[in-house]
C-alpha cells in the first residue's frame, strides 16, 4: 500500500521489543508505537498540525471550533522539537481546563516532517501566490518547520488514534 508515494506497512508485533527491518540493504531498528484507539472511541475529533502557533492560539482555535463544529477532542501533531512539545501540551491543558471536552492528544516526532528543501512555512516564499518570489532572498531550508512533505502523517494518526472516533475533521490551527 502507498500513501502519497510513501510505503505504508501494517505489521503486527506482539511484544515490546524493537523490530529490525532491512530496506535496500540497510538495517533499521524500529520502536513501534502501540495504537491507542480506545482513547477517542465515540468522540468527535479534530486532527490538526501545530507549526509554531502559541498554546493560546491553539486553545482559542479548539474552543471556537468545538463550540461551532461540535467536536470534543483533538489529535494535534506538534512540529516543534520533541523537547518543546511537553511544555506546549502542559500550557494547552491548563488553558483548556475550564471547558468541557474529551481528550486532547499532542504528538511529536523525532524526525522532521517538512520539505527538506524549503524554509519555514511562515516565510512568504512558501506562499504560492506571493508577489516578488523571483526577487526574494530565500532563507536556508528548515525541514522542522517547512511545509509538510510527509503527508502520510495523517494516515499514521488515523491508524494510531482515530479509527474508532465517531467523526474526524481536519481543520488547520490557523483557520
Steps between C-alpha positions, in 0.01 A plus 500: 500500500619853428393831653611792282792294374612388846485136593245410762572174677259343746693268726372318804748466780410327824778630721664816626834432332623705204457363150790465258417579141737489205417739215725522196777323690492736799397364840260722697395459861138606543331554834134449411235717661195326635166607356287678759164482325278484809603848621289673233240227442161665442641856515469772237863587445716757327825404331739787454863605474664763720792683340626770741154619611484587871296299747265800532426493127446123504269528805295774324491288181377193688243691705356682199475191281373279783219752559414540130577152360410273792837331545605408852855367456808537282821346376757773438828419328755741642772598252721637779801311625388215730665673797259793454184293455453410867514867603249592230264214598507604869423864414217392268353268763499785751331738253230246411437385858180703540312369195314172483679278250647160428867409462750729327795295370816688405748294299849580372768317306875475533543563126389803294187457288556814290638536150880479534554758223271779626521768770257523791136492390442851637746658254333679203696282257277209600183687397417380147366838382746725685599796282870547430606142566756531222670784694483348849805396693398152604609396848678172564287186498319426828354147474373519860259783407482493119169410329409137561686263274400180677123504452469138608501655848119511476483125431729437798272702728193317368657160562634596840216702656197572281352179356233470771414869517139579408613778263825672404546847350835628377497872581825695498595675822523834321144471360 
